[in-house]
């Protein structure tokens, strides 16, 4: 009898643990007319998605340079972290959507041959929110990302403040105009040229297209009241090569009176840092889903 009870307890525990795991669907595809191809995405659904009829808030979780839609799961363990945080009631049950952006930096490039921003805003968000039980309101929509995805998080939330209630940007690629002018020509030709134009040197680099997609410039040109409708969370390690740009962003936002949270933790530009910071970022976004 005692043995049967132990077996029952173990079986019940296993069922409980399984029932509290979220659902991950990898390598899904959307056909994009804007990009002229199929685009991969991965989605995390909270544990009760298939057993309830409720509609959920959503966070678009953006990957870094040279990664893809599965990076946040494979290296960031986002699903396991979200499972635990939801069970502990640290974050509300939410859907995480991870698109594959290649090396687009989540923007339209200078000659219009890759219009990723247009795809994301005009096709991807409507597609996702039509195909999953998502609350289709700004106050239930967040965005987060790391490195290139941190840049994408900031640029999309700054350019489309009516879409997102909050953002969490980790180790974001933020550069001042001085930084851009100082880029080595090889670096420019290998990375920036495809986005902003090849062969540009010195002041030539500060094109209208670049400035319209530069985080620091966007702050100056955007409507202040609209900017304040988004809650910003910025996190970059003290040993990260991008820490100076993030510090400059914090200082500029402070001087401009833009409310935000700024974090500097011990760490570098790596998955250990992003894994240990993800839930705090999702907590920040989740707090803004609540109505007070």
C-alpha positions as a printed Julia matrix, in Angstrom:
292×3 Matrix{Float64}:
  0.0    0.0     0.0
  2.82   2.39    0.94
  4.65   1.59   -2.29
  1.5    2.22   -4.34
  1.06   5.58   -2.6
  4.66   6.56   -3.42
  4.15   5.58   -7.06
  0.96   7.63   -7.16
  2.7   10.68   -5.66
  5.57  10.41   -8.16
  3.12  10.02  -11.04
  1.05  12.99   -9.89
  4.18  15.09   -9.46
  5.33  14.21  -12.96
  1.93  15.14  -14.41
  1.96  18.43  -12.51
  5.45  19.28  -13.72
  4.52  18.44  -17.3
  1.3   20.43  -17.13
  3.23  23.5   -16.01
  5.58  23.55  -18.99
  4.9   25.99  -21.79
  4.47  24.91  -25.39
  7.27  25.65  -27.86
  6.73  25.64  -31.61
  9.91  26.12  -33.62
 10.58  26.85  -37.25
  7.13  28.11  -38.15
  6.82  30.23  -41.29
  5.0   33.26  -42.58
  4.93  34.19  -46.26
  5.96  37.82  -46.64
  4.95  39.84  -49.69
  7.11  42.74  -48.5
 10.29  40.65  -48.24
  9.35  38.34  -51.08
 10.08  35.17  -49.16
  9.03  32.98  -46.24
 10.22  34.1   -42.82
 10.76  31.75  -39.91
  9.53  32.4   -36.41
  9.31  30.49  -33.14
  6.64  30.89  -30.48
  6.38  30.09  -26.77
  2.86  29.59  -25.44
  2.21  29.54  -21.66
  1.35  26.23  -19.99
 -2.43  26.76  -19.94
 -2.79  27.95  -23.54
 -4.37  24.69  -24.76
 -6.63  24.25  -21.74
 -8.09  27.74  -21.53
 -9.94  30.17  -23.75
 -8.2   33.26  -22.43
 -6.34  35.83  -24.5
 -2.74  36.65  -23.52
 -0.34  39.58  -23.62
  2.61  39.19  -25.97
  6.3   40.03  -26.02
  8.25  40.04  -29.28
 11.68  38.67  -28.36
 14.41  39.64  -30.83
 17.68  37.75  -31.44
 21.18  39.09  -31.99
 23.45  39.4   -35.02
 24.1   36.12  -36.91
 21.57  34.24  -34.74
 18.02  33.19  -35.64
 14.54  32.67  -34.24
 15.67  29.76  -32.03
 18.56  31.52  -30.31
 16.6   32.7   -27.29
 15.47  29.09  -26.67
 18.63  27.19  -27.57
 21.11  29.45  -25.78
 18.92  31.7   -23.67
 16.65  28.99  -22.21
 13.8   31.49  -22.45
 11.09  28.82  -22.28
 12.4   27.24  -19.08
 12.97  30.65  -17.49
  9.47  31.8   -18.44
  7.92  28.56  -17.12
  9.54  29.07  -13.73
  8.76  32.77  -13.54
  5.1   32.24  -14.45
  4.74  29.51  -11.81
  6.3   31.81   -9.2
  3.96  34.59  -10.34
  6.93  36.79  -11.1
  5.58  37.45  -14.59
  2.04  37.04  -15.95
  1.36  34.22  -18.41
  2.46  35.64  -21.74
  3.2   34.58  -25.29
  6.78  35.05  -26.52
  7.23  35.43  -30.27
 10.72  35.16  -31.78
 11.08  36.12  -35.46
 14.1   35.36  -37.65
 15.54  38.67  -38.81
 18.79  37.44  -40.35
 21.22  40.38  -40.21
 18.63  43.01  -41.12
 18.96  44.86  -37.79
 15.13  44.97  -37.87
 15.07  48.05  -40.13
 14.59  48.88  -43.8
 17.95  49.16  -45.58
 19.04  52.26  -47.49
 17.96  51.14  -50.98
 14.71  49.42  -50.01
 15.83  45.96  -51.06
 15.26  44.61  -47.54
 12.3   46.22  -45.76
 12.32  44.31  -42.5
 10.75  47.08  -40.42
  7.83  47.29  -42.83
  7.45  43.51  -42.72
  7.53  43.44  -38.92
  4.97  46.21  -38.44
  2.66  45.66  -41.41
  2.71  41.88  -41.82
  4.26  40.05  -38.89
  2.49  41.59  -35.9
 -0.97  41.4   -37.55
 -0.31  37.8   -38.67
  0.77  36.64  -35.22
 -2.05  38.39  -33.43
 -4.62  36.96  -35.85
 -3.33  33.41  -35.42
 -2.86  33.23  -31.65
 -5.11  34.27  -28.78
 -3.39  37.58  -28.16
 -4.88  40.76  -26.76
 -4.53  43.15  -29.69
 -3.93  46.33  -27.76
 -0.83  48.45  -27.21
 -1.07  48.02  -23.44
 -0.68  44.24  -23.79
  2.17  44.3   -26.32
  5.86  44.41  -25.36
  9.18  44.02  -27.15
 12.61  42.89  -25.96
 15.91  41.81  -27.47
 19.67  41.47  -27.16
 22.52  43.19  -29.04
 21.22  43.62  -32.62
 17.84  42.69  -31.13
 18.33  45.29  -28.4
 18.89  47.87  -31.11
 15.78  46.57  -32.9
 13.82  46.8   -29.65
 14.76  50.44  -29.18
 14.42  51.55  -32.79
 11.01  49.92  -33.23
  9.64  51.24  -29.94
 10.98  54.75  -30.66
  9.62  54.82  -34.21
  6.32  53.1   -33.33
  5.48  54.22  -29.78
  1.77  53.56  -30.4
  2.48  49.83  -30.82
  4.27  48.94  -27.58
  3.57  49.58  -23.93
  7.08  48.68  -22.78
 10.44  47.45  -24.02
 13.48  45.74  -22.51
 16.75  46.23  -24.4
 19.77  44.15  -23.45
 23.34  45.01  -24.55
 21.93  47.17  -27.32
 24.02  48.35  -30.25
 23.77  52.08  -29.5
 26.24  54.46  -31.16
 26.73  58.2   -31.02
 27.54  60.16  -34.18
 31.12  60.35  -32.95
 31.24  56.56  -32.75
 29.92  56.23  -36.29
 32.47  58.66  -37.72
 35.21  56.7   -35.99
 34.27  53.27  -37.35
 37.15  51.58  -39.16
 36.47  51.48  -42.91
 36.69  47.69  -42.99
 34.08  47.46  -40.24
 31.82  49.9   -42.12
 32.11  47.98  -45.38
 31.49  44.63  -43.68
 28.58  45.59  -41.45
 27.05  49.06  -41.89
 27.32  49.36  -45.69
 24.47  46.96  -46.47
 22.19  49.01  -44.21
 23.29  52.56  -44.88
 25.36  52.61  -48.07
 28.76  51.34  -49.2
 31.98  53.32  -49.51
 30.86  56.11  -47.17
 33.55  57.87  -45.15
 33.51  60.51  -42.46
 30.56  62.9   -42.55
 29.2   61.09  -45.64
 28.02  58.35  -43.3
 25.54  60.62  -41.53
 22.88  60.21  -44.18
 19.22  60.95  -43.62
 18.54  57.22  -43.62
 21.2   56.52  -40.98
 20.06  59.35  -38.73
 16.44  58.21  -39.03
 17.53  54.83  -37.66
 20.06  55.99  -35.07
 18.84  55.65  -31.49
 20.41  58.89  -30.25
 19.1   60.88  -33.22
 15.63  59.4   -32.92
 15.37  60.67  -29.36
 15.95  64.21  -30.54
 13.57  64.06  -33.48
 10.65  62.16  -31.94
  7.52  63.6   -30.34
  8.33  63.77  -26.63
  4.8   63.01  -25.49
  4.64  59.89  -27.65
  8.05  58.72  -26.38
  6.82  58.94  -22.82
  4.0   56.53  -23.61
  6.51  53.68  -23.79
  8.28  52.35  -20.69
 11.99  51.72  -21.33
 14.27  49.18  -19.63
 17.96  49.31  -20.59
 20.47  46.71  -19.36
 24.13  46.4   -20.36
 27.06  44.73  -18.59
 30.01  46.67  -17.22
 32.42  44.57  -19.31
 30.38  44.79  -22.52
 31.99  46.56  -25.48
 28.66  48.37  -25.91
 28.52  49.74  -22.38
 29.61  53.27  -23.36
 26.8   53.67  -25.88
 24.21  52.41  -23.39
 25.55  54.76  -20.72
 25.35  57.66  -23.19
 21.75  56.67  -23.96
 20.9   56.64  -20.25
 22.43  60.09  -19.77
 20.63  61.53  -22.79
 17.26  60.1   -21.75
 17.79  61.47  -18.24
 18.6   64.95  -19.53
 15.57  64.86  -21.82
 13.3   63.78  -18.97
 12.34  60.46  -20.54
 11.41  57.99  -17.75
 13.36  54.73  -17.98
 15.09  52.04  -15.95
 18.84  51.59  -16.43
 20.8   48.57  -15.21
 24.53  47.87  -15.21
 25.38  44.41  -13.92
 28.64  42.51  -13.71
 29.07  40.79  -17.06
 30.0   40.92  -20.71
 28.39  40.47  -24.13
 27.36  36.83  -23.75
 24.51  34.44  -23.09
 25.3   34.14  -19.39
 24.52  37.82  -19.04
 21.35  37.72  -21.12
 19.99  34.56  -19.48
 20.38  36.05  -16.02
 18.72  39.3   -17.04
 15.81  38.12  -19.16
 13.25  37.6   -16.4
 13.9   41.0   -14.83
 13.22  42.51  -18.25
 10.04  40.48  -18.67
  8.99  41.47  -15.13
  9.35  45.12  -16.12
  7.24  44.59  -19.23
  4.73  42.44  -17.33
  4.21  45.12  -14.7
  3.1   47.42  -17.47
  0.51  44.89  -18.63
 -1.26  45.28  -15.28
 -3.87  47.94  -14.76
 -3.62  49.94  -11.56
